[in-house]
Amino acid sequence: MKPNVYIIQKAVLEKNKNPKLRGSYNIKVAVGLIEYEKDNQKKYMVIDADQLVYWSEIKRNIEQIAGSFEKVTHLLLTHTHLDHIQNISNFKDKIVFLANKTSILGQAEYGSQEIYPDGYIEIPEIRYEVLPDGHSHDDTIYIIDSANEGKVIFLGDLIFTSLDKMPIDRLIGMEKRASIDPVKKFFYLQEIYKKYPEVEKFYSGHNDQTLSRKDLKNFIDALKNNKEWKDYLYSYISKRNKELDFFINKLEKF
Ligand SMILES: [Zn+2]
């Protein structure tokens, strides 16, 4: 049986109006819940843990669908930036998954057992792909073939939100502060678009709306055709080259 997918917390991203917190945002992360069947039992996985301040609301929403939080088996993370992981300790004894590295919270062992080497988690309809060093070191997207929503992808912060909520100049400011490599991140999006033509719904880290396949294409094209964005990527690459030259030099003299 195919799993069901729910959004149990809608994402939010708006500028904070508090003058003391200049440059900060009020945000909520898109939190997903997957209902799947294994060993003739209904079980659940949560995608991203979000911020502590929203925990009681999130837990209530999980319980409303799952009946009990006990039935949650996994926490799947898109990446480990603070806004996505603050509730992680509430997932004691669950499997926490990121970039095919797993750990069971509450047990002493920590490390990188690769327990899902075949690209899916528990059932073939819940797949993942690791796209490292774009937005963060361990970005992981989840591709779910669901009964209720069709094929969907959780992108995490490979897209923060749509360009009408965060225009390109602000996006550039955000990328400078929050992403490891905006060039890689940008090309990852193009790869995803090409690789998954059957996916019609994309959930991004901080967008209250679902992106359609066409929205994703429009997002990529808008960046591709924007001079400011291209200049930004070139300036990133040239800065990176200078850094690499510096270290090559250093190594040669070492
Ligand atoms: Zn985020």
Residues whose N, C-alpha, C, O or C-beta is under 5 A from the ligand:
A	BS01	ZN	D83 D157 G205
